[in-house]
Amino acid sequence: MTTAKADLIRHIRKHAKYPSSKRALVSACAGMSDVAEVEKEWFEENLPNRVYYAADQVVNVLRLRLLHV
Protein backbone atom coordinates (compact mmCIF):
# COMPACT_ATOMS: atom_id res chain seq x y z
CA MET A 1 0.00 0.00 0.00
CA THR A 2 1.40 3.37 -0.94
CA THR A 3 2.20 6.16 1.47
CA ALA A 4 -0.42 8.26 -0.30
CA LYS A 5 -3.09 5.69 0.57
CA ALA A 6 -1.81 5.67 4.15
CA ASP A 7 -2.24 9.47 4.28
CA LEU A 8 -5.79 9.08 2.98
CA ILE A 9 -6.62 6.45 5.60
CA ARG A 10 -5.14 8.60 8.37
CA HIS A 11 -7.32 11.46 7.25
CA ILE A 12 -10.43 9.26 7.13
CA ARG A 13 -9.77 7.99 10.64
CA LYS A 14 -8.61 11.17 12.36
CA HIS A 15 -10.19 14.15 10.64
CA ALA A 16 -13.58 13.08 9.30
CA LYS A 17 -16.67 13.28 11.49
CA TYR A 18 -19.24 10.49 11.52
CA PRO A 19 -21.94 9.86 10.51
CA SER A 20 -20.94 11.36 7.18
CA SER A 21 -22.17 11.22 3.60
CA LYS A 22 -19.94 10.61 0.60
CA ARG A 23 -20.31 14.26 -0.33
CA ALA A 24 -19.15 15.39 3.13
CA LEU A 25 -16.18 13.00 3.11
CA VAL A 26 -15.07 14.05 -0.38
CA SER A 27 -15.43 17.69 0.63
CA ALA A 28 -13.36 17.14 3.78
CA CYS A 29 -10.60 15.44 1.79
CA ALA A 30 -10.56 18.15 -0.87
CA GLY A 31 -8.99 20.66 1.47
CA MET A 32 -6.32 18.40 2.93
CA SER A 33 -2.83 19.25 1.71
CA ASP A 34 -1.42 15.95 3.02
CA VAL A 35 -3.55 13.93 0.56
CA ALA A 36 -2.29 13.85 -3.04
CA GLU A 37 -4.66 15.07 -5.77
CA VAL A 38 -4.59 11.68 -7.49
CA GLU A 39 -5.67 10.02 -4.22
CA LYS A 40 -8.50 12.53 -3.76
CA GLU A 41 -9.74 11.71 -7.27
CA TRP A 42 -9.45 7.97 -6.63
CA PHE A 43 -11.36 8.37 -3.35
CA GLU A 44 -14.21 10.29 -5.02
CA GLU A 45 -14.47 7.82 -7.91
CA ASN A 46 -14.43 4.68 -5.74
CA LEU A 47 -16.44 5.63 -2.65
CA PRO A 48 -20.07 4.51 -2.98
CA ASN A 49 -22.72 7.17 -2.41
CA ARG A 50 -24.17 6.46 1.05
CA VAL A 51 -23.89 7.47 4.70
CA TYR A 52 -20.97 6.11 6.70
CA TYR A 53 -21.16 5.75 10.48
CA ALA A 54 -17.50 5.00 11.19
CA ALA A 55 -14.09 5.30 9.56
CA ASP A 56 -13.77 1.53 9.37
CA GLN A 57 -16.81 1.40 7.07
CA VAL A 58 -15.06 3.73 4.62
CA VAL A 59 -11.78 1.81 4.83
CA ASN A 60 -13.55 -1.53 4.32
CA VAL A 61 -15.69 -0.43 1.39
CA LEU A 62 -12.56 0.90 -0.34
CA ARG A 63 -10.72 -2.34 0.47
CA LEU A 64 -7.99 -0.50 2.32
CA ARG A 65 -8.35 -2.49 5.54
CA LEU A 66 -5.04 -4.30 5.14
CA LEU A 67 -3.11 -1.20 6.08
CA HIS A 68 -2.83 -0.51 9.79
CA VAL A 69 -2.24 3.16 10.48
DANORGI-V887372 format. One record per backbone hydrogen bond with DSSP energy under -1.0 kcal/mol. CO is the residue of the C=O (numbers start at 1). NH is the residue of the N-H. If there is no record, write none. Layout:
CO	NH
CO	NH
//
This chain:
2	6
3	7
4	8
5	9
6	10
7	11
8	12
9	13
10	14
11	15
11	16
20	52
21	25
22	26
23	27
24	28
25	29
26	30
29	32
32	35
36	40
37	41
38	42
39	43
40	44
41	45
42	46
43	47
48	50
52	20
54	58
55	59
56	60
57	61
58	62
59	64
60	63
64	67
//
